[in-house]
Amino acid sequence: MKTATFPSLRVTPELRQAAEQILQEGETLSSFVEQSIRESIGRRQHQQEFTARGLRSRDEARQSGKYVSADSVIGRLEEMLATAKGAK
């Protein structure tokens, strides 16, 4: 498979210096930028999937007329949190 490049990116000298200072041993600025892009793409994909699931759930609730109150959800989450804290 043929590779492609990202366009050049102009940044302030301070931003470049900050990026260079946090590089790990053996890591290049290019590999850092590539990894950052991959992670950002992954986050955005998860956000899109989360939103899509929420919208589907909303539509299903509207069709069925079956809803769960916010108070009920929060109450259950608080129970789960209390259980998790007690397990430590």
Backbone as CSV, one residue per row, in Angstrom:
resi,resn,N_x,N_y,N_z,CA_x,CA_y,CA_z,C_x,C_y,C_z
1,MET,0.843,-1.164,0.000,0.000,0.000,0.000,0.896,1.237,0.000
2,LYS,0.542,2.177,-0.812,1.296,3.413,-0.914,0.965,4.316,0.272
3,THR,1.970,5.012,0.800,1.741,5.905,1.926,1.422,7.311,1.435
4,ALA,0.886,8.106,2.326,0.545,9.501,2.021,1.127,10.373,3.123
5,THR,1.087,11.660,2.927,1.602,12.581,3.932,0.519,13.543,4.358
6,PHE,0.687,14.084,5.561,-0.173,15.157,6.025,0.441,16.478,5.572
7,PRO,-0.385,17.486,5.437,0.178,18.786,5.055,1.091,19.331,6.157
8,SER,2.014,20.183,5.753,2.897,20.833,6.725,2.050,21.627,7.707
9,LEU,2.548,21.711,8.900,1.796,22.379,9.961,2.668,23.460,10.582
10,ARG,2.220,24.687,10.526,2.960,25.785,11.133,2.495,25.940,12.575
11,VAL,3.464,25.971,13.486,3.164,26.144,14.913,4.119,27.186,15.482
12,THR,3.796,27.655,16.653,4.681,28.598,17.319,5.937,27.864,17.787
13,PRO,7.034,28.574,17.909,8.249,27.933,18.429,8.025,27.324,19.818
14,GLU,7.177,27.953,20.619,6.911,27.444,21.966,6.208,26.089,21.926
15,LEU,5.260,25.943,21.003,4.547,24.664,20.898,5.497,23.567,20.425
16,ARG,6.309,23.877,19.450,7.270,22.872,18.976,8.228,22.472,20.094
17,GLN,8.716,23.452,20.847,9.639,23.165,21.937,8.963,22.306,23.006
18,ALA,7.718,22.625,23.322,6.988,21.839,24.318,6.830,20.390,23.847
19,ALA,6.533,20.208,22.564,6.389,18.852,22.020,7.718,18.113,22.067
20,GLU,8.780,18.779,21.702,10.094,18.137,21.702,10.536,17.757,23.113
21,GLN,10.146,18.553,24.101,10.564,18.290,25.476,9.879,17.061,26.083
22,ILE,8.731,16.691,25.564,8.020,15.552,26.160,8.205,14.254,25.382
23,LEU,9.010,14.298,24.327,9.254,13.071,23.566,9.919,12.031,24.445
24,GLN,9.493,10.794,24.275,10.105,9.699,25.019,11.360,9.236,24.288
25,GLU,12.173,8.474,24.976,13.429,8.013,24.392,13.169,7.252,23.097
26,GLY,13.857,7.641,22.046,13.720,6.982,20.756,12.531,7.469,19.936
27,GLU,11.711,8.320,20.488,10.534,8.821,19.790,10.904,10.061,18.981
28,THR,10.381,10.131,17.781,10.624,11.301,16.948,9.404,12.209,16.987
29,LEU,9.615,13.441,16.599,8.493,14.377,16.538,7.448,13.875,15.553
30,SER,7.895,13.308,14.436,6.958,12.773,13.441,6.124,11.631,14.013
31,SER,6.760,10.719,14.750,6.007,9.595,15.318,5.040,10.084,16.393
32,PHE,5.457,11.109,17.145,4.567,11.696,18.152,3.338,12.306,17.497
33,VAL,3.550,13.053,16.418,2.430,13.680,15.713,1.510,12.607,15.131
34,GLU,2.093,11.567,14.534,1.276,10.489,13.963,0.435,9.803,15.036
35,GLN,1.061,9.490,16.176,0.328,8.835,17.255,-0.783,9.744,17.785
36,SER,-0.501,11.026,17.893,-1.511,11.978,18.369,-2.702,12.022,17.422
37,ILE,-2.433,11.995,16.129,-3.511,12.003,15.137,-4.330,10.720,15.248
38,ARG,-3.647,9.576,15.365,-4.369,8.297,15.496,-5.279,8.291,16.729
39,GLU,-4.750,8.787,17.855,-5.547,8.814,19.084,-6.726,9.769,18.958
40,SER,-6.520,10.889,18.315,-7.600,11.857,18.128,-8.691,11.281,17.223
41,ILE,-8.277,10.592,16.175,-9.247,9.942,15.288,-10.059,8.918,16.072
42,GLY,-9.385,8.111,16.891,-10.083,7.112,17.703,-11.097,7.745,18.646
43,ARG,-10.701,8.842,19.322,-11.625,9.538,20.228,-12.846,10.051,19.485
44,ARG,-12.605,10.651,18.329,-13.736,11.191,17.564,-14.650,10.083,17.046
45,GLN,-14.070,8.949,16.648,-14.904,7.822,16.221,-15.764,7.328,17.371
46,HIS,-15.174,7.224,18.572,-15.950,6.794,19.737,-17.046,7.805,20.062
47,GLN,-16.750,9.083,19.950,-17.760,10.117,20.195,-18.913,9.993,19.207
48,GLN,-18.580,9.779,17.925,-19.625,9.633,16.911,-20.482,8.400,17.177
49,GLU,-19.840,7.291,17.541,-20.580,6.064,17.838,-21.469,6.257,19.064
50,PHE,-20.953,6.936,20.086,-21.725,7.209,21.296,-22.962,8.045,20.963
51,THR,-22.763,9.077,20.158,-23.880,9.936,19.766,-24.903,9.150,18.956
52,ALA,-24.428,8.329,18.030,-25.337,7.532,17.205,-26.148,6.572,18.077
53,ARG,-25.493,5.923,19.067,-26.232,5.024,19.971,-27.282,5.799,20.761
54,GLY,-26.923,6.982,21.216,-27.866,7.793,21.977,-29.069,8.196,21.144
55,LEU,-28.812,8.588,19.905,-29.923,8.980,19.030,-30.821,7.791,18.696
56,ARG,-30.206,6.614,18.484,-31.021,5.405,18.239,-31.874,5.076,19.453
57,SER,-31.267,5.188,20.627,-31.994,4.909,21.866,-33.153,5.885,22.031
58,ARG,-32.890,7.147,21.755,-33.955,8.157,21.835,-35.102,7.805,20.901
59,ASP,-34.756,7.436,19.658,-35.789,7.106,18.673,-36.588,5.872,19.091
60,GLU,-35.892,4.872,19.644,-36.581,3.664,20.108,-37.512,3.996,21.266
61,ALA,-37.069,4.852,22.166,-37.911,5.242,23.301,-39.142,5.985,22.815
62,ARG,-38.967,6.847,21.846,-40.120,7.581,21.300,-41.122,6.636,20.660
63,GLN,-40.600,5.639,19.929,-41.493,4.687,19.256,-42.226,3.803,20.255
64,SER,-41.502,3.350,21.267,-42.105,2.417,22.222,-42.858,3.131,23.334
65,GLY,-42.501,4.383,23.578,-43.110,5.116,24.684,-42.538,4.709,26.032
66,LYS,-41.487,3.897,26.030,-40.879,3.436,27.274,-39.642,4.276,27.576
67,TYR,-39.694,4.983,28.676,-38.591,5.844,29.081,-38.145,5.468,30.491
68,VAL,-36.908,5.791,30.825,-36.391,5.638,32.181,-36.071,7.040,32.666
69,SER,-36.556,7.399,33.848,-36.344,8.752,34.344,-34.877,8.997,34.677
70,ALA,-34.471,10.247,34.588,-33.104,10.623,34.934,-32.821,10.291,36.397
71,ASP,-33.804,10.523,37.274,-33.615,10.220,38.690,-33.333,8.737,38.905
72,SER,-34.014,7.887,38.155,-33.804,6.452,38.266,-32.394,6.072,37.817
73,VAL,-31.950,6.654,36.709,-30.610,6.362,36.193,-29.552,6.839,37.182
74,ILE,-29.697,8.048,37.686,-28.724,8.594,38.628,-28.695,7.768,39.905
75,GLY,-29.852,7.355,40.364,-29.917,6.523,41.554,-29.179,5.214,41.365
76,ARG,-29.365,4.605,40.228,-28.673,3.329,39.943,-27.165,3.550,39.845
77,LEU,-26.747,4.647,39.204,-25.321,4.943,39.102,-24.707,5.186,40.480
78,GLU,-25.437,5.867,41.337,-24.943,6.100,42.695,-24.790,4.793,43.452
79,GLU,-25.722,3.870,43.253,-25.612,2.546,43.879,-24.367,1.815,43.376
80,MET,-24.144,1.876,42.067,-22.981,1.208,41.480,-21.688,1.816,42.016
81,LEU,-21.662,3.131,42.148,-20.475,3.806,42.671,-20.227,3.405,44.117
82,ALA,-21.289,3.382,44.927,-21.145,2.991,46.327,-20.631,1.552,46.447
83,THR,-21.130,0.676,45.599,-20.685,-0.719,45.590,-19.213,-0.800,45.207
84,ALA,-18.832,-0.050,44.187,-17.432,-0.064,43.729,-16.502,0.479,44.803
85,LYS,-16.924,1.526,45.488,-16.096,2.092,46.560,-15.972,1.120,47.713
86,GLY,-17.026,0.380,47.994,-16.998,-0.592,49.085,-16.139,-1.790,48.768
87,ALA,-15.905,-2.073,47.500,-15.112,-3.223,47.082,-13.621,-2.962,47.189
88,LYS,-13.227,-1.731,47.436,-11.782,-1.397,47.524,-11.187,-1.832,48.821
